[in-house]
């Protein structure tokens, strides 16, 4: 995170209470999978149904106008899912690359969908577009570096905001999660909601933690987010990133925030080696990665002794990242190469396959979940709440790879809940602050069923080996 101090939420909204009711319902089975009809399967294992005719959540008199920034792999999934919504009145797909936005709009072939060229980092242009299109909610599926400008545009134009991830460090000047939360008073004053990190992880993983607190445990002591993928990419041998390569490099090579014993810590990059047993994937090697969950979950679950995030990476990926760091190829600072000026990381990213281009080439599955430990009825219990999605099935359904599938659906579900007032509030908020039940019910219907593995009797998993960290001042 740059520097040796992580001062989380110095300007963040006050209060620690979640907004959903503190009522509890016991789940007695050791494994629960949500699957809601007998139609063919989605990529994530759920059953297909006709979203246009479903009436439980859709009221005909209510319609939503969406401005979606970014037409990459994740934006493609979100757009496809928005187009299935009966409550959608208008979807404007905007991207800095005009062909990318227009191609996606053409693919949807829906009179409610249009495309335009727009730089998400141009606050004035985004605010003007919100006003001209009458958008009621903005989904920012562009790079996290644009988050702050888009949020300010939403404040100026008067609409709600959702993004998928945050980024930045103290060293690079890129806006951080803390900077986004600092806008909370302005969003409260405007009566608008900004929902941060509403993808797969962060996003669904945060909701899993809220579900465990509401239904599975009386008290939470540990929250460990674990992300695994056993896929291979046909036609490409070596380093590959299933989501934005620029963001992937950033998350892996900056110091990772974790929470232990009431304090934030900064973990050295690519440390914390841990074999983790993923459902359907088996045991994969995981490492600390800087992620939003480690920063927000301690705020709303302050009783947790440990909160961290680890991502599985194979030996080739780990070694490639280490070489990049040693050679300075991960740097964001521009250097002169002959008559040209270029950032080394931009060069590396330009040489890698883009996530959108991986569709149809990936074989295997991806698992995103939250391991929550705590006490229930005086006994120590442990539950891993997760979704497994298949790359080939995601491609056959939507023409995308599974990581994009898992990330692009949650913000569409959240947008529906916000529009209908099921998830309500004003200010800058995180997914774990809301009632998890309507979200998880809808998520399963949209193609991402979730399961609960009772890990209470398991020993040695997760097994955490000695790691290097630097303790920082408690927030």
N, C-alpha and C positions, 0 to 999 in steps of 0.2 A: 504493500500500500504506500510505498515511498516514505522514507524517514523511519524512525523507530517508535513513533507514537501513533496509536489509532484512537482518536477522540471521537467516539461514535455519538451522533445525534446531539451535539452541543446545542444545535438550534432546532432540534426536532420537536414534534408536538408533544405536549405533556401527557401524562397518564399512561397506565400500563394495561388497563382493562380491555379485553376483547369485546366486540359489540354483540356477539351472539350470546344467547341465554346460557347460563351455566348449568342447565339441566343435564342429567346424565342418563344414558340408556345402556344397559349391559348387552354386550355381544357375546353369546355363550359358545358359538362355534369357534374352532381354532383357525379356520380359514373361511373367508367370505369372498365370493366373486359376484360382482353385479353383472347381470345379463338379463335383458328385459323383454325379449320376444323370441320367436322361433324362426325369424328370418335369417338370411345368410350373414356371415360374420363380417365385421369391419376389421381393419388392420390390427386394432388393439384387442380384438377378441369379442367385442360387443356385437349385438345383432342389428341388422339393418331395419329401418322403418321409414315411413314416409314423413319427413320432417314438415313438409308443407301442410299436411292435414292434421298434425297433432295440435290439440287445443288446450292441453293442460296449462301451458305457460303463455300461450299466445292469445291476446285479446285483439280482435280485429280493429278496434278503434285506436290502437296504439301502433305507431310506426317509428322506425329509427332511421336516421340519416348518418352514415358513417363515412368519415374520411380516413382512409388507410394509407399510411406513409411507408413505402417500401414494398417492392414486388418481387422479392427474392423467394427462396424456398419456403420460409415460414409464412411470408405474406401470401404466397400462392395458396397454402392450406387455409389460411384465415378467409381469404376471398371466396374460395370454393364453399366453405361452410356458411359464410354470411349469405351467399346467394341461395342457400337452401332454406333460409329463414323466411317464413311467411310475414313476419313483422317488419322486414326490410323494405323501406321505401326507396332509399338511394344508397349506393356504394360508389364512392369516388376513389379510384386507385391512383395514387400519385407516386412517382419515382423520378429521381434525377436523370435516369436513362429513359427517355420517352418510349423507346421501342419495348422495353421491359413492361412498362405499365400497359401499353396498348395491346401487346400480345396476350397478356393475362386477361384483359377486358374482352378481347375477341374470343378467347377460349371459353369464357363464361356465356357469351352470347345471350345476354339478359338485358332487357330494356332499362332495368333499374341501375345498371352498372355502366360507368364511364371512366375514362382515363385522362390523365393530364401529366405534364412535366412539372416537377416541383422539387426544389432542394429543401429537404427537411430542416436544414440548418439555417434557413432564411426565415427568421421569425416574422417579419412583416409580410412576406409572401404567404406563409402558412396561415397567419391570422386573416389575411384578405381572402384566402381560399375558403376558410371556415365560414366566413360571413357570406360569400358569394354562393356557396353550395348549401347553406343552411344546416351544416353538419351539427348534430347533437352530441357526437362522441368522436374522438380521434383515437385511432390505434396506431401507435408509433412502432412499426416493424422495421424501421431503419436502424442504423448503427447507434449504440448508446450515447455516442458523443453528441448527438442531436437532442437528447432528452430535454435538457434545460430550456433550450430555445423553443421547442415545441410546447412545453408546459406553459411558458410565458405567452405564447401565441394563443393557447386555449384560454388563459386568463383574460387576454385582451378581447378575444372574440366571443367569449362566454359559452364554453362547452366543456364536457367531461373528457378525461384523458386516461388512457391505458398504455403502458409500455411492457416490454418483455424482459428487460435486463438493464442494469446500470453498469457504469465503467469509470475509468479514470483513477489516477493516483495523485498524491500530493506533489509528485515530481514532474508530471507532464502537463499540468494545467487543464486537463480534461475534466469537465464537471463530474462530480461523484454522487453517490447515493445520498450522502449528507447534504449536499447542495440542493438536491431535489426535495428532501424533507424540510429544508429551510423555507420552502415556499408554502408550507402548511398554513401560516396565518393568512396569506393572501387567498388561498383556495377556500379557506373557511369563510373569510369575509365575502367572497364572491358567491358562496353557496354552491361551489362546484367540487367534484370529487376527482382526485388524481390517484389512480391505482397503479402502484409500481410493481414490476417484476411478476407479471401474470402470464408466464409461459408454462413450461413443464417444470424446470428447476432453474431459477426460482419460479414459484407460482403454485402448481399443483402440490409440490413437496411441502410448501407452507400450509396449505389446506389440510394435507394429511396430518400434520402436527396438531392443527386445531381439532381435527376429528378425534385423534387419540385423547386429547385433553377432555373432550366433551363426552366420549362414549367408552373409552377403554381403560383409563387410568384415573385414580383419585389425585395423584401427584406425579409430576414429570421430573425425572432426574437427569435424563440425557436425551438429546435429539441429534441423530447422526444421519445426514443425507448422503446416500450412496447411489452413484450413477454408473451403470455398467453397459457395455456393448461388445458383443463377440463377433461383429460383422467383418467381412472382408470386401474390398472393392475390386471388382473385376476390371482388368485392364490398367490397374495402377498399383505399382509395387512401392510401398514406402509410406511416408507421412501423409495423412489425410485428416481433414476436420469435417465432421458431419454438420456443424453449424459454422457461423462466420469464422473463417480462419484468423482474421485480424483479432476478433474477440477471444478466440481460443488461445492464441499465443499470449495475449495480454493476461488472461486469467491464470494461465499455467506458470508464467515466469515472473509475476509480481509476488510479493509476500502475501500469504493467505491469512485472512483473519479467522481466528477461532475463539471460542469462549470456554474458559475453564475456571471453576471455583470463584466466580464473581468478577473475573477480569477478562478483558480482551487480550489476545496474544497475537503476535505476528509470526507465522510459521515460514521457514525458509522454503523457497520454491522447490518442488519435486521431492519433498520429504514426507515423512509420515507413512512410509510403505505399510500397506495392510492388505492381506488376502481377504476378500469378502465373498461369501457364498450368495450369488444372485439366483433367484428362482428362474428355472428354465435355461440359464446361461452357465451355471456352475461357478467355480471359484476363479475370480479375476483379481489382478493386482491393482490396488487403488493408491492414490497419492493426494495430498492436500492440494486444493485448487481454491483460489479466491472466489467466493460466491456470496450473493446477497443474503442467503438464509442465515449464515453465521453472524450477520450484522443485525438483522431484524428480529429473528426468533428470540434471542436473549432479552430483547426489550419487552416482549409480550409474554415470555415465559421466564421471568427472572429467577425462578426457583431451580431451573435446570443448572446442573453443575457443569455439563459439557454440551456444547453445540459446535458441530463442525461439518464440513463438506469435503467429500473425496470423490474423485473421478477415476475410473479405471483407464489405464494406459498400458499398451504393450511396450516391450523393450525398445522397439524401433522408434516409437513416438517419444519415449522418454529421452533416449540418446539424441535424437534429432533436436529436441528442444534444448538440451544442454549444450550441444554444439552451436546452435543458433545464438544462445546467450553468450557463450565464450567468444564467438567471432563478432559479436555486436550486430548480428543480422536481425535481432528482434527490436532494435532501436527505432524509435519514432522520429528521431532527429534527422533532418535532411543533411546529406553529404554531397559533395561535388564529385561527379564522375564525368570527366571530360568537360563538355559544355553543358551537361545536364545536372540538375539537382534532384535528388530522390531520397526518400526515407527507406532505409534497408528493409524494414518490415513490409512496406508497400511492394517492394520488389519480390520478396519471398511470397507474399500472398498472391501476386499476379502469376506466379509459376505453379500455384497449387490448383487442384480442381475446385470449382466453386460448388457449394452445397447443392444448389439447384441442379447442377450437372451430374450429381451422383445418383439421381433417381434412375432406377432400373439397373444400376450396376452394383448395388449393395446386396449382400447375402448375409443373413443372420438376424439377430434380434437385439433390441435395446431395452434395458430395464431401468426405470427411474423410481426411486422410493425413499421413504423416510423411516429409519429405525428409531423407535421411541421407547425408552425405558422409564420405569417408574414403579409406583406402588398401587395395588388394587386390593382392597379388603385386607390391608396389612401385609400382603405378600409382594415380593419383587416380581414384576412382570416385564416382558419385552415383546414388542410387536413391530414387524416390518410391513409397512403399508406401501403398495407399489402398483405399477402398471408395466406390463411387458408388451411391446409392439414389434411386429415383424416387418422387415424392410420390403420383402417381396409382396406381401399382402398390401402394404401401404401404396406401393407402386401400382398394383393392379386396381386399387380402388380410386386413388386420386392422382396417380402419376408422380408421386413424391417418395422420398425416403422417410424412414420411420422417425428419425429425430425431428424433422420438420413437422411431421404428422403430430407427434406428441406436443410440440411447442405451439403450433398454430391453432389448435382447437380450444385450449383453455381461455384465451382472451375473448373468443367469440361467445363462449358460455358466460363469461363475466359481463360482457357488454349487454347481453340479454337480461341478466339479473339486475344490473344497474339501471337499465332502461325501465324495467318493470317495477323498480323500487323494492325488490326483494333484498338486494344489497344496497343499503342506503347510507349516506353520511356526507359530510363536507370536510374537505381538507386533503392532505396527502396521506395515503394509507397503504398498508401492506396486506396481502391476501389472508394472513392468519388472523386478522382482526374481525373477519366476517363469519357468519354461520356456515359451517362446511357442508351441511346436509343438502341444501338445494343445488349447490355447485356439483357435488360428487354424484348426485342422482342424475343431473343433466349430462355430466361428463360421460357417464356410462352410456347414456342414450346416444351420444354423439360419436361413439366409437372408441372410447378409452375406459373400459371397465377396470376397476381397481380391486385388488385382493389384499387380504391380511394374513400374514404368516406369523403364527405364534412362536416366537423364538425364546420363550421363557425357559424351556428345558434345554436349549442349545448351550454348549460350552465352547469357549474359545473363539466365538464368532460374534462380532468382529474382533479380531486379534490385533491389537495396536502395539507396534514395536516402539522402542525408544526413538524420540524424534527431537529435532533441534527447533527451538522456538525462543522468542524474546518476549518476556512479559512486559506489558504496557500498563499504564495507569488505568484503573477501573473507570469506566464511563460514568 
